[in-house]
Amino acid sequence: MTSVPMPPRRHVRELDWLMLAVVALCCLGLATAVSVSGPTETAGPLGAMKSQGTKLLVGLVGFLFFTITPLATIRRLALPAFVLGALLCYLPRLVGNPVNGAYRWLQVAGYSFQPVEFARFLMVIAVASVLARVGTGVSTFMRGFLPSMGCAFLLCAGLFLQPDHGNALIAFALAACMSLCAGVRFLHFAPFAAAGLIGFIALATRHDYVVGRLTDFLDVKPGTQVGQAMVAIAAGGPFGVGIGQGWMKMGYVPEAQNDFVFAVVAEELGYTGSLFVLALYTVIGVVGYRLVLQTRDPFHRFCIFGFTLMICMQAAMNLMVVSGCAPAKGIDLPFVSSGGTSILFCLSAIGIIGNAARSDAASPAFTLQPGRL
C-alpha cells in the first residue's frame, strides 16, 4: 500500500516577523546614529548616515553569506573556526594596546575590532555541533558536559586575561543554557559553578574599576554613567522630546552611540518608543522559541536556540545596565548600537537562524502508512 505523506510540521512564517523586527531595529539604529553623531562638526548628518549605513551594509553581506551557505559546511568548520576565534581573544593581551586599562581590541589594516564578538558567534555554532553529535550521551559528564562547557572555558580564559569579565559571564551563561536545555545534568555544573563564582569574585575585586562599578550600582548618583542615563530616560516622558531634539547625548550620557544608546532612544521617543523597542526584542525571542519547537534536526534546533538566546541575552544585559538594574558594562544593544562588529555578527546570527529554519522545513517529511499512527 502506498504511503501518504504527512503535512509538514515545520513552518517558517515566523521568519517574516523575525525579519520585520530586525529591520525595524536596524532602522532605529540608523536614525539614532544620525541623531547622536550628526550634530558633531566632524561627522554631520550625512557622514553619520554613511558611517552607520556602511556598517549595516557589511552586516547585510554577513547575513546573506550565512543564509546561503549550507549548514553542513558550517557545521564541519565549526570547531576549528571556534578554536581560532578563541585564540584571537588571547592576542590583545600580547600585541594590543590598552584602552582604559583593558586589552580588548585588535588593529588590522587601520581598523580596530573586538575578537570576542567573532569568538562568541563561533562558540554558539561549536556548542550546537557538539551537543547535536553526542545525542543521548549528552547527560553524561565526559560526552555532554565536558565538550560543551570546554568550549566556554577556552573562550572565558582568554577574556579574563584582557580582562573582560562581563563578556566572559555572557559566554559562560550562553553555553550553560544551551547545555542545560540539551539535557546536560545540572549536578555537573554545581562544583564548577561554585569554584568559578569564587574565582570570579577574587579576580574582579582586584581591579578598581570593577569595584567602582559595583559601588555605583548599589548607590546610583546623577553624575555617574548609569545616573546620567536614568536622567535621560526620565526626561523623555510619555512620548519623548522628538528625534534629534534630545540634549543628554551632547556629552552628558557617556557612549551615547554604543553602550547607552537606549538612553537616547528613551529621551527622544519617550516611554512609548522604549516599549516599542522592548516589543521588538520580545518578537525576536518569541519567534526563536517557536522555531525551536518546530525544528526536528538537533543541530538546526540548537543553532536557532543559541543565537536567539545570544541576541536576547545581550539586549537584556544592555537594557538592565542603562536602567540601573545591573552594574555598568560595555555591552552593545543588538542592531541599534553603532558598533560595526556587533552589527555584523548579530545580522549573521539572524542569517543562520533563517538558514536553519528553512533547511529544516525543506528536509523530507515523515511518511505515514495507512492504518498506522
Buried (B, 14 or more C-beta within 10 A) or exposed (E): EEEEEEEBEBEBEBBEBBBEBBEBBBEBBBBBBBBBBBBEEEBBBEBBBEBBEEBBEBBBBBBEEBBEBEBEEBBEBBBEBBBBBBBBBBBBBEEBEEEEEBBBBBEEEEEBBBBBBBBBBBBBBBBBBBBBBBEEEBBBEEBBBBBBBBBBBBBBEBBBBBBBBBBBBBBBBBBBBBBBBBBBBEEBBEEBEEEBEEEBEEBBEEBEEBEEBBEBBEEBEEEBBBBBBBBBBEBBEEEBBEBBEBEBBEEBBBBBBBBBBBBBBBBBBBBEBBEBBBEBBBBBBBBBBBBBEBBEBBBBBBBBBBBBBBBBBBBBBBBBBBBBEBBBBBBBBBBBBBBBBBBBBBBBBBBBBBBBBBBBBEEEBEEEEEEEE
